[in-house]
Amino acid sequence: MTDQELQNLVSKISNDLFQKRFKHKAFFNPRLRTTGGRYMLNSHNIEINKKYFEQLGKEELIGIIKHELCHYHLHLEGKGYKHRDKDFRKLLKQVGAPRFCSTLPEEKKRRSRSQKFIIYQCSNCELNYRRKRSINTAKYVCGKCRGKLVKVKEIIID
């Protein structure tokens, strides 16, 4: 799908579901990583993550477009366009738009990998601390007794 085809699809969905014209630009943004799309408040353009279309199909793309159009039309009307606003949630239900987009299959793989933890122990009170990232033991001390922390071991959980 090209940017022009996306523009036409967004305009069609806007006319059919919202009975309002989409007067701005819609395009694929290859830099989007963690979201399906976004509505730009200043330019009123809609950017879409092409990975969602490629990996999850046209139905997911249409859901993302509906969601972003809810932001778009409510913002232009001066109503509550943010995720927590009542107007926004009401319009999402009316048009059948999802509140959140699905997780990409490649993200699921990344999350399901094994995790590494580092165990630190206080040399004074022997309290254990489990951390994903290593810490500077010269800088940080035990939160309970202010004793010196010592790296005990690293564990990998599948």
N, CA, C and O of each residue as an XYZ file, in Angstrom:
632
protein
N       0.848     -1.184      0.000
C       0.000      0.000      0.000
C       0.889      1.240      0.000
O       1.859      1.323      0.754
N       0.549      2.191     -0.845
C       1.317      3.430     -0.939
C       0.692      4.494     -0.039
O      -0.398      4.309      0.502
N       1.408      5.612      0.110
C       0.879      6.730      0.904
C      -0.415      7.280      0.299
O      -1.324      7.678      1.027
N      -0.495      7.300     -1.040
C      -1.695      7.808     -1.704
C      -2.898      6.895     -1.445
O      -4.009      7.372     -1.215
N      -2.665      5.584     -1.483
C      -3.743      4.640     -1.188
C      -4.199      4.778      0.264
O      -5.390      4.680      0.559
N      -3.243      5.005      1.169
C      -3.578      5.238      2.577
C      -4.406      6.512      2.724
O      -5.395      6.531      3.457
N      -4.005      7.575      2.028
C      -4.735      8.850      2.064
C      -6.184      8.643      1.609
O      -7.119      9.161      2.219
N      -6.349      7.885      0.539
C      -7.703      7.618      0.023
C      -8.527      6.798      1.021
O      -9.714      7.064      1.215
N      -7.900      5.805      1.650
C      -8.590      4.972      2.634
C      -9.021      5.791      3.853
O     -10.139      5.633      4.346
N      -8.139      6.660      4.335
C      -8.465      7.509      5.485
C      -9.625      8.452      5.139
O     -10.536      8.642      5.944
N      -9.585      9.038      3.942
C     -10.664      9.932      3.513
C     -11.995      9.192      3.413
O     -13.035      9.716      3.813
N     -11.957      7.969      2.875
C     -13.174      7.165      2.741
C     -13.752      6.805      4.112
O     -14.958      6.929      4.325
N     -12.904      6.363      5.037
C     -13.370      6.003      6.381
C     -13.946      7.224      7.094
O     -14.961      7.129      7.782
N     -13.292      8.364      6.923
C     -13.768      9.600      7.552
C     -15.146      9.984      7.023
O     -16.031     10.353      7.796
N     -15.325      9.898      5.717
C     -16.625     10.233      5.123
C     -17.709      9.239      5.527
O     -18.825      9.637      5.861
N     -17.382      7.936      5.498
C     -18.390      6.903      5.764
C     -18.800      6.843      7.233
O     -19.991      6.802      7.539
N     -17.828      6.837      8.142
C     -18.135      6.646      9.564
C     -18.422      7.935     10.326
O     -19.279      7.961     11.210
N     -17.709      8.998      9.984
C     -17.835     10.247     10.739
C     -18.691     11.295     10.027
O     -19.063     12.305     10.624
N     -19.001     11.055      8.757
C     -19.723     12.016      7.910
C     -19.033     13.375      7.898
O     -19.695     14.413      7.860
N     -17.697     13.368      7.931
C     -16.894     14.593      7.908
C     -15.708     14.375      6.981
O     -15.201     13.260      6.857
N     -15.269     15.453      6.329
C     -14.126     15.357      5.427
C     -12.821     15.327      6.206
O     -12.688     15.970      7.247
N     -11.863     14.572      5.689
C     -10.502     14.577      6.220
C      -9.706     15.502      5.318
O      -9.452     15.170      4.160
N      -9.308     16.659      5.833
C      -8.715     17.716      5.008
C      -7.191     17.753      5.062
O      -6.577     18.616      4.435
N      -6.577     16.845      5.789
C      -5.127     16.894      5.965
C      -4.465     15.655      5.374
O      -5.096     14.922      4.613
N      -3.217     15.416      5.711
C      -2.466     14.309      5.115
C      -2.404     13.102      6.039
O      -2.343     13.224      7.263
N      -2.423     11.940      5.414
C      -2.199     10.678      6.117
C      -1.083      9.960      5.369
O      -1.114      9.856      4.143
N      -0.103      9.468      6.109
C       1.028      8.802      5.455
C       1.673      7.809      6.404
O       1.467      7.860      7.617
N       2.463      6.898      5.826
C       3.209      5.926      6.616
C       4.478      6.577      7.129
O       5.182      7.247      6.374
N       4.775      6.389      8.404
C       5.997      6.903      9.007
C       6.849      5.698      9.414
O       6.488      4.986     10.352
N       7.967      5.456      8.734
C       8.793      4.283      9.046
C       9.513      4.380     10.393
O      10.044      3.380     10.877
N       9.537      5.565     11.002
C      10.230      5.722     12.283
C       9.371      5.307     13.485
O       9.896      5.144     14.586
N       8.058      5.135     13.285
C       7.204      4.711     14.398
C       7.557      3.284     14.791
O       7.678      2.414     13.929
N       7.724      3.038     16.093
C       8.104      1.711     16.550
C       7.120      1.112     17.550
O       6.775     -0.065     17.448
N       6.671      1.900     18.503
C       5.884      1.348     19.610
C       4.392      1.629     19.490
O       3.630      1.251     20.380
N       3.960      2.272     18.433
C       2.547      2.627     18.304
C       2.067      2.353     16.889
O       2.858      2.353     15.946
N       0.773      2.121     16.746
C       0.200      1.851     15.433
C       0.049      3.099     14.593
O       0.115      3.037     13.365
N      -0.152      4.220     15.235
C      -0.311      5.479     14.519
C      -0.337      6.635     15.491
O      -0.391      6.443     16.705
N      -0.297      7.846     14.942
C      -0.423      9.012     15.815
C      -1.008     10.181     15.047
O      -0.788     10.352     13.848
N      -1.759     10.973     15.784
C      -2.360     12.197     15.255
C      -1.511     13.362     15.726
O      -1.252     13.504     16.922
N      -1.080     14.189     14.802
C      -0.225     15.325     15.127
C      -1.092     16.556     15.398
O      -1.828     17.012     14.523
N      -0.999     17.088     16.619
C      -1.858     18.198     17.037
C      -1.609     19.477     16.241
O      -2.557     20.197     15.926
N      -0.365     19.767     15.916
C      -0.053     21.030     15.234
C      -0.398     21.010     13.745
O      -1.014     21.946     13.237
N      -0.005     19.951     13.053
C      -0.224     19.886     11.606
C      -1.549     19.220     11.241
O      -2.013     19.352     10.109
N      -2.162     18.508     12.185
C      -3.409     17.748     11.996
C      -3.238     16.557     11.055
O      -4.227     16.002     10.576
N      -2.002     16.163     10.787
C      -1.742     14.999      9.947
C      -1.822     13.724     10.784
O      -1.702     13.755     12.009
N      -2.026     12.612     10.095
C      -2.053     11.310     10.747
C      -0.912     10.475     10.185
O      -0.765     10.334      8.971
N      -0.098      9.918     11.101
C       1.011      9.057     10.714
C       0.662      7.632     11.129
O       0.136      7.403     12.218
N       0.959      6.683     10.256
C       0.627      5.279     10.499
C       1.902      4.443     10.422
O       2.776      4.689      9.591
N       1.989      3.443     11.311
C       3.098      2.495     11.313
C       2.785      1.399     10.294
O       1.831      0.641     10.469
N       3.589      1.317      9.227
C       3.322      0.371      8.145
C       3.480     -1.084      8.584
O       2.883     -1.975      7.981
N       4.284     -1.339      9.636
C       4.484     -2.704     10.116
C       3.162     -3.354     10.523
O       2.979     -4.557     10.337
N       2.242     -2.563     11.076
C       0.955     -3.115     11.502
C       0.159     -3.613     10.298
O      -0.503     -4.648     10.376
N       0.220     -2.884      9.188
C      -0.474     -3.325      7.973
C       0.196     -4.569      7.403
O      -0.484     -5.516      7.008
N       1.527     -4.571      7.358
C       2.269     -5.687      6.769
C       2.123     -6.969      7.585
O       2.004     -8.053      7.013
N       2.130     -6.860      8.916
C       2.132     -8.048      9.754
C       0.742     -8.485     10.229
O       0.522     -9.674     10.459
N      -0.196     -7.548     10.380
C      -1.510     -7.889     10.928
C      -2.668     -7.687      9.951
O      -3.789     -8.112     10.231
N      -2.413     -7.046      8.813
C      -3.426     -6.945      7.777
C      -4.246     -5.668      7.772
O      -4.057     -4.761      8.583
N      -5.166     -5.642      6.818
C      -5.962     -4.434      6.560
C      -6.954     -4.118      7.676
O      -7.216     -2.947      7.953
N      -7.519     -5.161      8.330
C      -8.481     -4.928      9.404
C      -7.842     -4.155     10.566
O      -8.447     -3.237     11.119
N      -6.614     -4.541     10.926
C      -5.895     -3.834     12.001
C      -5.609     -2.392     11.577
O      -5.734     -1.467     12.380
N      -5.226     -2.207     10.316
C      -4.958     -0.866      9.784
C      -6.205     -0.001      9.868
O      -6.122      1.163     10.261
N      -7.349     -0.543      9.510
C      -8.604      0.210      9.558
C      -8.938      0.594     10.999
O      -9.411      1.703     11.247
N      -8.699     -0.306     11.948
C      -8.916      0.009     13.358
C      -8.036      1.155     13.832
O      -8.495      2.033     14.563
N      -6.769      1.149     13.415
C      -5.845      2.227     13.784
C      -6.302      3.548     13.177
O      -6.253      4.587     13.835
N      -6.745      3.508     11.925
C      -7.218      4.732     11.246
C      -8.445      5.294     11.962
O      -8.535      6.502     12.176
N      -9.393      4.423     12.336
C     -10.585      4.882     13.067
C     -10.189      5.560     14.374
O     -10.725      6.610     14.728
N      -9.245      4.947     15.087
C      -8.776      5.496     16.369
C      -8.177      6.890     16.166
O      -8.510      7.824     16.896
N      -7.298      7.027     15.177
C      -6.644      8.323     14.933
C      -7.637      9.359     14.419
O      -7.504     10.546     14.719
N      -8.623      8.925     13.654
C      -9.651      9.867     13.191
C     -10.514     10.376     14.353
O     -11.014     11.500     14.312
N     -10.684      9.551     15.381
C     -11.401     10.021     16.579
C     -10.638     11.178     17.218
O     -11.231     12.193     17.580
N      -9.317     11.021     17.357
C      -8.483     12.118     17.874
C      -8.646     13.353     16.985
O      -8.853     14.463     17.476
N      -8.549     13.142     15.678
C      -8.572     14.219     14.684
C      -9.867     15.034     14.759
O      -9.825     16.252     14.929
N     -10.997     14.373     14.634
C     -12.276     15.097     14.576
C     -12.619     15.759     15.912
O     -13.130     16.879     15.932
N     -12.345     15.082     17.021
C     -12.635     15.686     18.328
C     -11.743     16.902     18.588
O     -12.206     17.901     19.139
N     -10.484     16.825     18.201
C      -9.574     17.955     18.405
C     -10.023     19.165     17.592
O     -10.022     20.291     18.090
N     -10.403     18.930     16.346
C     -10.841     20.044     15.489
C     -12.161     20.653     15.971
O     -12.421     21.834     15.741
N     -12.995     19.847     16.641
C     -14.264     20.350     17.174
C     -14.107     20.995     18.549
O     -15.056     21.575     19.075
N     -12.908     20.895     19.133
C     -12.664     21.482     20.448
C     -13.199     20.640     21.594
O     -13.418     21.150     22.693
N     -13.408     19.363     21.345
C     -13.898     18.465     22.392
C     -12.733     17.671     22.970
O     -11.593     17.827     22.532
N     -13.019     16.816     23.958
C     -11.990     16.022     24.609
C     -11.448     14.955     23.681
O     -12.154     13.992     23.383
N     -10.209     15.096     23.212
C      -9.623     14.204     22.217
C      -8.585     13.247     22.818
O      -8.041     12.401     22.108
N      -8.309     13.377     24.120
C      -7.293     12.536     24.754
C      -7.891     11.191     25.158
O      -9.108     11.057     25.284
N      -7.024     10.192     25.360
C      -7.473      8.832     25.664
C      -8.380      8.751     26.894
O      -9.297      7.929     26.924
N      -8.146      9.567     27.881
C      -8.932      9.476     29.111
C     -10.230     10.280     29.069
O     -11.044     10.178     29.987
N     -10.436     11.076     28.024
C     -11.625     11.932     27.939
C     -12.882     11.129     27.596
O     -12.838     10.158     26.841
N     -13.991     11.563     28.171
C     -15.269     10.892     27.984
C     -15.721     10.969     26.519
O     -16.207      9.983     25.965
N     -15.558     12.141     25.897
C     -15.939     12.314     24.492
C     -15.199     11.321     23.598
O     -15.777     10.737     22.681
N     -13.921     11.145     23.882
C     -13.088     10.258     23.070
C     -13.564      8.811     23.193
O     -13.749      8.126     22.188
N     -13.761      8.353     24.423
C     -14.187      6.960     24.626
C     -15.576      6.701     24.024
O     -15.846      5.618     23.504
N     -16.444      7.706     24.105
C     -17.795      7.577     23.544
C     -17.733      7.444     22.020
O     -18.421      6.604     21.439
N     -16.912      8.269     21.379
C     -16.785      8.217     19.914
C     -16.122      6.913     19.462
O     -16.485      6.362     18.422
N     -15.161      6.422     20.230
C     -14.532      5.133     19.906
C     -15.589      4.025     19.837
O     -15.580      3.210     18.915
N     -16.497      4.002     20.816
C     -17.554      2.985     20.843
C     -18.503      3.138     19.660
O     -18.918      2.148     19.058
N     -18.846      4.392     19.329
C     -19.794      4.649     18.234
C     -19.276      4.123     16.902
O     -20.038      3.543     16.128
N     -17.990      4.319     16.628
C     -17.438      3.924     15.324
C     -16.782      2.542     15.355
O     -16.335      2.046     14.321
N     -16.723      1.921     16.530
C     -16.126      0.587     16.642
C     -14.616      0.581     16.510
O     -14.036     -0.348     15.949
N     -13.988      1.615     17.026
C     -12.526      1.714     16.966
C     -11.913      1.112     18.226
O     -12.485      1.234     19.309
N     -10.764      0.469     18.097
C     -10.109     -0.088     19.291
C      -9.469      1.010     20.128
O      -9.033      2.030     19.594
N      -9.414      0.802     21.430
C      -8.764      1.781     22.304
C      -7.250      1.660     22.209
O      -6.534      2.656     22.318
N      -6.761      0.428     22.004
C      -5.330      0.163     21.851
C      -5.143     -0.747     20.652
O      -6.030     -1.537     20.326
N      -3.991     -0.643     19.991
C      -3.727     -1.540     18.868
C      -3.107     -2.839     19.384
O      -2.581     -2.893     20.496
N      -3.178     -3.867     18.571
C      -2.644     -5.174     18.941
C      -1.121     -5.127     19.024
O      -0.481     -4.218     18.494
N      -0.554     -6.126     19.701
C       0.899     -6.230     19.788
C       1.414     -6.906     18.523
O       0.841     -7.892     18.059
N       2.491     -6.373     17.973
C       3.096     -6.980     16.787
C       3.691     -8.339     17.129
O       4.200     -8.522     18.235
N       3.639     -9.300     16.204
C       4.228    -10.622     16.471
C       5.717    -10.551     16.822
O       6.187    -11.327     17.654
N       6.458     -9.643     16.207
C       7.889     -9.528     16.519
C       8.122     -9.003     17.934
O       9.143     -9.317     18.547
N       7.184     -8.204     18.461
C       7.293     -7.720     19.843
C       7.061     -8.859     20.827
O       7.724     -8.933     21.862
N       6.123     -9.746     20.510
C       5.853    -10.891     21.374
C       7.089    -11.770     21.490
O       7.405    -12.264     22.573
N       7.798    -11.968     20.361
C       9.026    -12.765     20.377
C      10.071    -12.110     21.259
O      10.743    -12.776     22.046
N      10.201    -10.800     21.123
C      11.211    -10.064     21.877
C      10.933    -10.148     23.380
O      11.862    -10.265     24.178
N       9.663    -10.090     23.762
C       9.294    -10.132     25.175
C       9.463    -11.520     25.782
O       9.745    -11.655     26.972
N       9.286    -12.569     24.942
C       9.310    -13.922     25.479
C      10.727    -14.477     25.634
O      10.897    -15.602     26.102
N      11.740    -13.708     25.249
C      13.114    -14.164     25.418
C      13.466    -14.292     26.894
O      12.792    -13.736     27.761
N      14.541    -15.039     27.163
C      14.961    -15.204     28.553
C      15.452    -13.870     29.120
O      15.936    -13.008     28.387
N      15.318    -13.719     30.428
C      15.704    -12.486     31.095
C      16.866    -12.730     32.033
O      16.983    -13.785     32.658
N      17.729    -11.717     32.114
C      18.890    -11.793     33.001
C      18.636    -10.906     34.215
O      18.206     -9.761     34.081
N      18.906    -11.446     35.397
C      18.788    -10.684     36.633
C      20.110    -10.742     37.373
O      20.825    -11.742     37.314
N      20.426     -9.665     38.067
C      21.627     -9.606     38.892
C      21.177     -9.513     40.342
O      20.335     -8.682     40.685
N      21.736    -10.364     41.190
C      21.384    -10.386     42.609
C      22.481     -9.669     43.397
O      23.659    -10.015     43.306
N      22.075     -8.675     44.163
C      22.972     -7.966     45.071
C      22.543     -8.286     46.494
O      21.359     -8.500     46.755
N      23.502     -8.318     47.415
C      23.192     -8.601     48.816
C      23.901     -7.586     49.699
O      25.050     -7.216     49.456
N      23.191     -7.146     50.724
C      23.782     -6.226     51.690
C      24.764     -7.014     52.556
O      24.428     -8.082     53.067
N      25.968     -6.488     52.717
C      26.980     -7.181     53.528
C      26.680     -7.067     55.020
O      27.269     -7.784     55.828
N      25.778     -6.182     55.384
C      25.435     -5.950     56.787
C      24.228     -6.789     57.235
O      24.341     -7.631     58.126
N      23.075     -6.544     56.602
C      21.835     -7.212     57.030
C      21.451     -8.388     56.135
O      20.465     -9.071     56.410
N      22.204     -8.631     55.081
C      22.020     -9.744     54.137
C      20.691     -9.700     53.372
O      20.178    -10.741     52.961
N      20.133     -8.498     53.183
C      18.933     -8.322     52.375
C      19.315     -8.461     50.903
O      20.328     -7.906     50.479
N      18.513     -9.202     50.108
C      18.801     -9.407     48.691
C      18.046     -8.398     47.829
O      16.914     -8.026     48.138
N      18.684     -7.964     46.751
C      18.094     -7.061     45.765
C      18.234     -7.721     44.405
O      19.326     -8.156     44.039
N      17.137     -7.804     43.646
C      17.166     -8.364     42.303
C      16.979     -7.223     41.311
O      15.990     -6.495     41.386
N      17.912     -7.061     40.392
C      17.881     -5.973     39.422
C      18.093     -6.500     38.014
O      18.817     -7.475     37.812
N      17.455     -5.849     37.028
C      17.677     -6.192     35.628
C      18.946     -5.526     35.106
O      19.629     -6.074     34.242
N      19.256     -4.355     35.628
C      20.449     -3.622     35.197
C      21.457     -3.595     36.336
O      21.101     -3.588     37.514
N      22.721     -3.580     35.945
C      23.750     -3.538     36.987
C      23.783     -2.147     37.623
O      23.456     -1.151     36.977
N      24.179     -2.092     38.885
C      24.250     -0.816     39.595
C      25.674     -0.588     40.089
O      26.449     -1.532     40.245
N      25.999      0.652     40.327
C      27.309      1.033     40.831
C      27.311      0.820     42.354
O      26.694      1.583     43.097
N      28.009     -0.225     42.801
C      27.999     -0.559     44.234
C      28.801      0.426     45.074
O      28.665      0.449     46.297
N      29.626      1.230     44.437
C      30.354      2.259     45.172
C      29.436      3.455     45.476
O      29.670      4.217     46.413
N      28.399      3.591     44.664
C      27.497      4.739     44.800
C      26.247      4.415     45.611
O      25.773      5.252     46.379
N      25.703      3.194     45.445
C      24.441      2.829     46.085
C      24.666      1.920     47.294
O      25.574      1.089     47.305
N      23.820      2.097     48.310
C      23.911      1.315     49.550
C      22.557      0.676     49.833
O      21.577      0.961     49.145
N      22.503     -0.172     50.825
C      21.278     -0.851     51.245
C      20.253      0.185     51.718
O      20.587      1.118     52.449
N      19.019      0.006     51.296
C      17.953      0.921     51.685
C      17.462      0.694     53.105
O      16.799      1.555     53.684
N      17.782     -0.444     53.655
C      17.311     -0.773     54.994
C      18.302     -0.307     56.067
O      17.919      0.355     57.031
N      19.593     -0.666     55.886
C      20.565     -0.372     56.956
C      21.747      0.477     56.488
O      22.652      0.766     57.271
N      21.742      0.879     55.207
C      22.811      1.695     54.614
C      24.140      0.933     54.531
O      25.207      1.544     54.475
N      24.069     -0.397     54.522
C      25.273     -1.225     54.409
C      25.754     -1.312     52.968
O      25.041     -0.912     52.048
N      26.952     -1.828     52.771
C      27.566     -1.945     51.455
C      26.915     -3.091     50.673
O      26.681     -4.167     51.223
N      26.622     -2.853     49.375
C      26.046     -3.876     48.511
C      27.147     -4.656     47.809
O      28.150     -4.087     47.378
N      26.948     -5.971     47.699
C      27.903     -6.853     47.037
C      27.158     -7.654     45.982
O      26.085     -8.195     46.251
N      27.727     -7.732     44.770
C      27.130     -8.524     43.700
C      27.320    -10.002     44.044
O      28.446    -10.461     44.234
N      26.207    -10.743     44.124
C      26.269    -12.152     44.520
C      26.330    -13.046     43.278
O      27.245    -13.858     43.141
N      25.344    -12.893     42.361
C      25.314    -13.731     41.159
C      24.390    -13.145     40.112
O      23.607    -12.232     40.372
N      24.512    -13.710     38.906
C      23.602    -13.385     37.808
C      22.792    -14.625     37.510
O      23.331    -15.730     37.446
N      21.474    -14.439     37.325
C      20.638    -15.582     36.988
C      19.900    -15.288     35.685
O      19.529    -14.146     35.413
N      19.695    -16.328     34.888
C      18.965    -16.199     33.632
C      17.715    -17.050     33.740
O      17.776    -18.245     34.031
N      16.560    -16.398     33.496
C      15.263    -17.071     33.596
C      14.696    -17.188     32.189
O      14.563    -16.186     31.487
N      14.362    -18.400     31.777
C      13.793    -18.633     30.432
C      12.324    -18.356     30.404
O      11.689    -18.499     29.359
